Structure formats: C-alpha cells, structure tokens
Amino acid sequence: TTGFSGSISWNTGTRVYTGSCPLVTCPAGASGVPCVCNGAGYAGTLTWNSVAQNYGGTCSVVTCPPFSSGTPCTCNAGYSSTLVWNSGNQSYTGSCSLVTCPSGAAGAPSCACT
C-alpha cells in the first residue's frame, strides 16, 4: 500500500505476522494517504517509491497573483477578490482589483479620511 514503510514477516513458530507498517510522513506542503500536495497554493507531483519506501518530488508554494498574499492566496487589504485555484494546472485564475475609497476618504488601497 502506498505511504507505509517497514516490513512484515510470517513467524512459522508462533503462526502470526511480526513487524509493523508505520505511515510515512508526507513531504512539506503535502498531506493525506497517499500524500498529495495540499491543494490551493501548492503545486508539484509526488510519487511513491515502493523499494525505498518514501515519496519523491516536492510541493512548492505557488507565487500569488499581484496584490495578494498568503497560502492559499487572498487579496490584500483594499483589493477585491476574484481569485480561484485551478487544481488541474495548479495555479490561480482571476485577479485582485483595487477598491475605491468611500466618500470622504482617499489614498486607496490604504484609505484614510480627508
């Protein structure tokens, strides 16, 4: 099974299996059984090596679109969001648009009363 290491052997004297198959820790930015990149904000491919009993590959944080930050990316203060994570190509679509300051304020995106 993918994601487990160790070994199991049959003890003919006691007629039971001995050993264990502990779950392998996922690489950074991944989770699950089997390990996959964490979704929104992470890109990469992981493969299980059944001989070495570990994962190959990496999950990297995706660069956020302009005027956004975080993982997953969200629009910064003063910007309106239309960001959508596309899991098929592991990227964001959409953009963050500057929000106009309300009446009596100026200086977007850091609006202040005038």
Disulfide bonds with the S-S distance in Angstrom:
Cys26-Cys35 1.91
Cys37-Cys59 2.13
Cys64-Cys73 1.97
Cys75-Cys96 2.00
Cys101-Cys111 1.94
